[in-house]
Amino acid sequence: MKITSKDVRRVAELASLALRDDEVERMATDLNNIVTHIDKLNELNTDGVEPMAQVLFDAEDTATLREDRERPSLTNEEALANAAVSGSGYFKVPLVIER
């Protein structure tokens, strides 16, 4: 699967990224190198290899990291206390989507 400059431009558009022509070409090259590496990994024989799950937490399947406890939630005023800008009981944030 060859990733083209057109593909990179489309993904950049969807992510609202403005890329220069040299960046588009570099991204296409980098992504093609990644796909080539993944294709090489897919050639490996993994028959008989046990699937891994949760490699960072050695415990029984039913174990949890902490006990779930019910506790009171924050009031609206407490939640907004450190907000840079708020109004009408909500956080106010800059406009990020203009389409």
C-alpha positions as a LaTeX table, in Angstrom:
\begin{tabular}{lrrr}
\hline
Residue & $x$ (\AA) & $y$ (\AA) & $z$ (\AA) \\
\hline
Met1 & 0.00 & 0.00 & 0.00 \\
Lys2 & 1.60 & 3.23 & $-1.15$ \\
Ile3 & 0.72 & 6.40 & 0.76 \\
Thr4 & 0.61 & 9.35 & $-1.60$ \\
Ser5 & 0.95 & 13.08 & $-1.04$ \\
Lys6 & $-2.79$ & 13.29 & $-1.74$ \\
Asp7 & $-3.45$ & 10.90 & 1.16 \\
Val8 & $-1.27$ & 12.97 & 3.50 \\
Arg9 & $-3.02$ & 16.20 & 2.46 \\
Arg10 & $-6.44$ & 14.63 & 3.08 \\
Val11 & $-5.50$ & 13.43 & 6.57 \\
Ala12 & $-3.94$ & 16.83 & 7.33 \\
Glu13 & $-7.17$ & 18.50 & 6.23 \\
Leu14 & $-9.24$ & 16.23 & 8.47 \\
Ala15 & $-6.91$ & 17.03 & 11.39 \\
Ser16 & $-6.99$ & 20.77 & 10.60 \\
Leu17 & $-3.24$ & 20.80 & 10.01 \\
Ala18 & $-1.58$ & 23.21 & 7.60 \\
Leu19 & 1.42 & 21.44 & 6.07 \\
Arg20 & 3.97 & 22.90 & 3.68 \\
Asp21 & 4.81 & 20.96 & 0.51 \\
Asp22 & 8.12 & 19.77 & 1.97 \\
Glu23 & 6.33 & 18.54 & 5.11 \\
Val24 & 3.77 & 16.65 & 3.02 \\
Glu25 & 6.55 & 14.87 & 1.12 \\
Arg26 & 8.43 & 14.06 & 4.34 \\
Met27 & 5.25 & 12.71 & 5.97 \\
Ala28 & 4.49 & 10.55 & 2.92 \\
Thr29 & 8.03 & 9.14 & 3.01 \\
Asp30 & 7.91 & 8.51 & 6.76 \\
Leu31 & 4.49 & 6.86 & 6.59 \\
Asn32 & 5.58 & 4.64 & 3.70 \\
Asn33 & 8.62 & 3.56 & 5.73 \\
Ile34 & 6.34 & 2.68 & 8.64 \\
Val35 & 4.01 & 0.67 & 6.40 \\
Thr36 & 7.02 & $-1.17$ & 4.92 \\
His37 & 8.21 & $-2.05$ & 8.43 \\
Ile38 & 4.74 & $-3.30$ & 9.42 \\
Asp39 & 4.66 & $-5.46$ & 6.26 \\
Lys40 & 7.97 & $-7.02$ & 7.34 \\
Leu41 & 6.55 & $-7.73$ & 10.80 \\
Asn42 & 3.50 & $-9.37$ & 9.22 \\
Glu43 & 5.85 & $-11.88$ & 7.55 \\
Leu44 & 6.89 & $-13.27$ & 10.95 \\
Asn45 & 5.54 & $-16.67$ & 11.91 \\
Thr46 & 3.61 & $-16.22$ & 15.16 \\
Asp47 & 2.08 & $-19.70$ & 15.29 \\
Gly48 & 2.17 & $-20.97$ & 18.84 \\
Val49 & 2.89 & $-17.56$ & 20.35 \\
Glu50 & 0.54 & $-16.85$ & 23.23 \\
Pro51 & $-1.30$ & $-13.52$ & 23.02 \\
Met52 & $-0.27$ & $-11.04$ & 25.67 \\
Ala53 & $-2.70$ & $-9.08$ & 27.81 \\
Gln54 & $-2.08$ & $-6.33$ & 30.34 \\
Val55 & 1.68 & $-6.56$ & 30.40 \\
Leu56 & 2.08 & $-3.84$ & 33.03 \\
Phe57 & $-0.19$ & $-5.25$ & 35.75 \\
Asp58 & 0.51 & $-8.71$ & 37.13 \\
Ala59 & $-2.74$ & $-9.77$ & 38.83 \\
Glu60 & $-5.78$ & $-11.98$ & 38.49 \\
Asp61 & $-8.29$ & $-11.23$ & 35.72 \\
Thr62 & $-10.76$ & $-9.84$ & 38.26 \\
Ala63 & $-8.26$ & $-7.64$ & 40.10 \\
Thr64 & $-8.71$ & $-3.88$ & 40.13 \\
Leu65 & $-6.24$ & $-1.13$ & 40.84 \\
Arg66 & $-8.26$ & 0.35 & 43.67 \\
Glu67 & $-11.53$ & $-0.19$ & 45.44 \\
Asp68 & $-14.45$ & 1.68 & 43.90 \\
Arg69 & $-16.00$ & 3.99 & 46.46 \\
Glu70 & $-18.93$ & 6.30 & 46.10 \\
Arg71 & $-18.12$ & 9.85 & 47.08 \\
Pro72 & $-19.69$ & 13.25 & 46.55 \\
Ser73 & $-18.94$ & 14.99 & 43.29 \\
Leu74 & $-17.82$ & 18.58 & 42.89 \\
Thr75 & $-20.35$ & 21.35 & 42.83 \\
Asn76 & $-20.51$ & 23.45 & 39.69 \\
Glu77 & $-18.81$ & 26.34 & 41.49 \\
Glu78 & $-15.99$ & 24.08 & 42.74 \\
Ala79 & $-15.44$ & 22.66 & 39.24 \\
Leu80 & $-15.22$ & 26.15 & 37.72 \\
Ala81 & $-13.18$ & 27.70 & 40.54 \\
Asn82 & $-9.84$ & 27.51 & 38.67 \\
Ala83 & $-11.17$ & 27.96 & 35.14 \\
Ala84 & $-9.36$ & 30.59 & 33.10 \\
Val85 & $-12.71$ & 31.76 & 31.69 \\
Ser86 & $-16.21$ & 30.63 & 32.61 \\
Gly87 & $-19.74$ & 31.85 & 32.19 \\
Ser88 & $-23.33$ & 30.66 & 32.63 \\
Gly89 & $-22.03$ & 27.69 & 34.62 \\
Tyr90 & $-19.73$ & 26.38 & 31.87 \\
Phe91 & $-16.04$ & 26.42 & 30.92 \\
Lys92 & $-15.42$ & 28.83 & 28.05 \\
Val93 & $-12.75$ & 27.80 & 25.54 \\
Pro94 & $-11.45$ & 29.37 & 22.33 \\
Leu95 & $-13.13$ & 28.40 & 19.09 \\
Val96 & $-11.15$ & 25.59 & 17.47 \\
Ile97 & $-13.47$ & 24.42 & 14.69 \\
Glu98 & $-14.36$ & 27.00 & 12.11 \\
Arg99 & $-15.97$ & 24.81 & 9.46 \\
\hline
\end{tabular}
